[in-house]
Amino acid sequence: MEAYGLLASGYGNWPIIKQIAWLLGQVMNGIYNVLSAIGIENIGICIIIFTAIVYSLMIPLTIKQQKFSKMQAVMQPEIQKIQKKYEGKKDQASMLKQQDEMKMVYEKYGTSMSSGCLPLLIQMPILFALYPVIQNIPNYVTGVRDVYMPVVEKIMSVSGWQSIMEELGSASPVLMNPNNYDYTQASTIVNVLYKFQDATWGQLLEKMPDISDIAHTTMDQVTHLNSFLGINIGEAPINMLTAAFRDFSIIGIILAVIIPVMAGLTQFISVKLTSAQTNAAATSGNNQDNPMMNSMKTMTYVMPLFSVWIGFTLPAGMGLYWAVSAVVRCVQQLAINKYLSKKSVDDIIKQNQEKAKKKREKKGTSAQEINRMATISTRNAGNKSVSKAGISEREKEEKLQKAQQYAQNAKPGSLTAKANLVSRYNSGQKTELPVEENEPADEDTSLGKKKNRKKK
C-alpha cells in the first residue's frame, strides 16, 4: 500500500500525466458540482460516472486496438515462419532481410508494426492519470476540499501541529512521508485527513482535544460523502475485514469483501470478452501454437487475482473504480465484439489500405509510385548481402562483369590479351595465338622466339 502511495505522488507530477490528471480532475469536479446541485453529494457515485465517461471517450482507441489484435492473430503464422527462417542469424544482412520481409507482411494486411502500439501509448498516460485523481479527490474536487478546510484551519492553530500531523501522516494508513510532502501546506493536510480512518481520527483527537467539536462535524460530513451502499470507500477493505472478524460481524465481513470480489469477477469477465475475438481468429487459422493465445490465457487468471489484491489493500474507492472500469469495459467489449463480428479480416485490410492510400495522396505521392518504390526497395534489399570486405554481392558481381568486358576488349598483343588467352586455354577452350597487326605470322612471333632473339 505504501508503494502505491509513493507511486501516485511520483508519476502524478510527471509532465503530460500531470496535465492529463488536471484535465480529468476538472471532469470529476464538474460531475460533483452537478450532482451537488441536485442534492446528491456522494464520492462513490461520482467515481462511477467519472469512470464511465473516461472509458467511453477511449472507445475509438479500443476499437483500433481490437482490430489490430484480430489481424495480428491472422498474421502470426506468417511472422513466425519468417522468424524461424532467420533463427540464429545475427548478421546485419540477415536482420535487415528479416525486417524487410516482416514489413512486407504488415503491408500485405494494410497495417504496420506500430499500429498495435500507438493506441496503447495514447491510453497509458490517461490510465496513469486516473489513479491520482481517484486517490486524491480533494486535490481536484473543490466541494470535497471545502469540507476539510474548517478543521484544517483549526489544526494549524494548535501549537506543535506540524510534528503531530507528520507523525500521523507517515504512519499507516496514510503513509505520506514528510520527505516527499510539504506539511506546511494546507492542501497537504487535507490529503492526509482524506486518508484518515476512524482509528486515525481517534489518535488525532487524543493529541488535539481542543478540535473535538469541529473534528466530529467534519467526520460526519466525510462519512456522508464516502458512504456507498453502507461501505466507507475511504477505508481499506482489509482493515474493515479485520474489524469485522474481531467483532464477529457477518454483515461487516460481507461489506468488506464485496468490492474486492466484484473487482476480481468483473475483471475476469472483461478479459474473457477481450480475448474472444483474438482466440476465434487464431483458432480459425488452425494456429494452436499462437503465443497470443497463451498470453491471453495467462491474463485471464492473473488479472482477476491482481484485482482482488488491489481491492483489499487500497481504499475501497480505488476498488470501486477498478470494478466499475471492468464493468464498463465489459459493456464496451460486447458492443465491439458484435461490431467486429460483422467485419471479416479482408474488410479490415481493405479499409486499412484505403486509409493508407488517402494518407499518401495527402502527402502528394500516388499509390502506384509507392508500390513501385516498395518493389524496388524489396528487390534491392534481397541483393544487399554484405561481404566481409564491406562490398555487397551485387556490387561485386558488377565489378566482375566490367573486368570481364575489359579483358575481352583488350588490345591484341597486350599483357591483358595474353592473360585472357591463358585463361581460355586453362578452361579447355580451343585457342589460337593472336596475330598482331603488321607482323608476319611465323614462328618468330611466339613469345619464346622473341625472348631467344633478345638473348642473342
Secondary structure, DSSP 8 states (H G I E B T S, - for coil): -HHHHHHHHHHTTSTTHHHHHHHHHHHHHHHHHHHHHTT---HHHHHHHHHHHHHHHTHHHHHHHHHHHHHHHHHHHHHHHHHHHTTT--SHHHHHHHHHHHHHHHHHTT--TTTTHHHHHHHHHHHHHHHHHHHTHHHH-HHHHHHHHHHHHHHTTSTTHHHHHHHHHHSTTT---TTTS-TTSHHHHHHHHHT--HHHHHHHHHH-GGGHHHHHHHHHHHHHHHEETTEETTS-HHHHHHHHHHTT-HHHHHHHHHHHHHHHHHHHHHHHHHHHHHHHHHHHTT-TT-HHHHHHHHHHHHHHHHHHHHHHHS-HHHHHHHHHHHHHHHHHHHHHHHHHHTS-HHHHHHHHHHHHHHHHHHTT--HHHHHHHHHHHHHHHHH--B-TTS-BHHHHHHHHHHHHHHHHT--TTSHHHHHHHHHHHHTT--------TTS--SGGGSHHHHHHHHH-
